Amino acid sequence: MGPLPIYTVRLTGLCRTYADGLDPRDTYPGVHHITLARSPGWWEKTHMTMATVEQMKAMVAWLDNGKSNTWRPVKPAEGSLHFEFESIEVPAHEEIEWDGENEVVERPAPNFSGPEVSLSTVMVPIHTRHGCYDNRGRLARATHLPQRQFHEGMFRRGSSMKWNDVLEIV
């Protein structure tokens, strides 16, 4: 695949969450790949790479694991992305307001420390068959729940939110 430069960025209005598809390659009990979902008021630091079209195709082919069209690259149509140079605290689980249908973070976000990255230039692989994991109507944020803890303590196969309910794409 070749070298991929990696940058620290801040997601705003989006969170990293688990795809409902389970990938048993190379590990037991399996890997839950990370994907994105809408999350009003949320912010978190993560990493982004700048891949060529061929590198993105190679990543999607690896994620597909021989089952074509399981994953596909899409452009998010919501949220924002900024380079981030400061240390920021993500909202605590207790700071997420839940009304039984929607989750919203009411705490004000810290100021941005870097320039915005246009979402029109970003591609994100999403799982096309299962969407993201549905934790009884709530999102299982990767920031709050490490992968092993998620798999052993929460994951129930077949409990997924559909993409049109969790992420608008172009």
Secondary structure, DSSP 8 states (H G I E B T S, - for coil): -----EEEEEEEEEEEEEEEEEE-TTSSS-EEEEEEEEEEEEEEEEEEE---HHHHHHHHHHHHTT-TTSEEEE-B-SSEEEE--S------GGGEEE-SS-EEE-S------S-EE-GGG--EEEETTT-EE-BTTB--BTTTS-HHHHHHHT--TT-EE-HHHH--B-
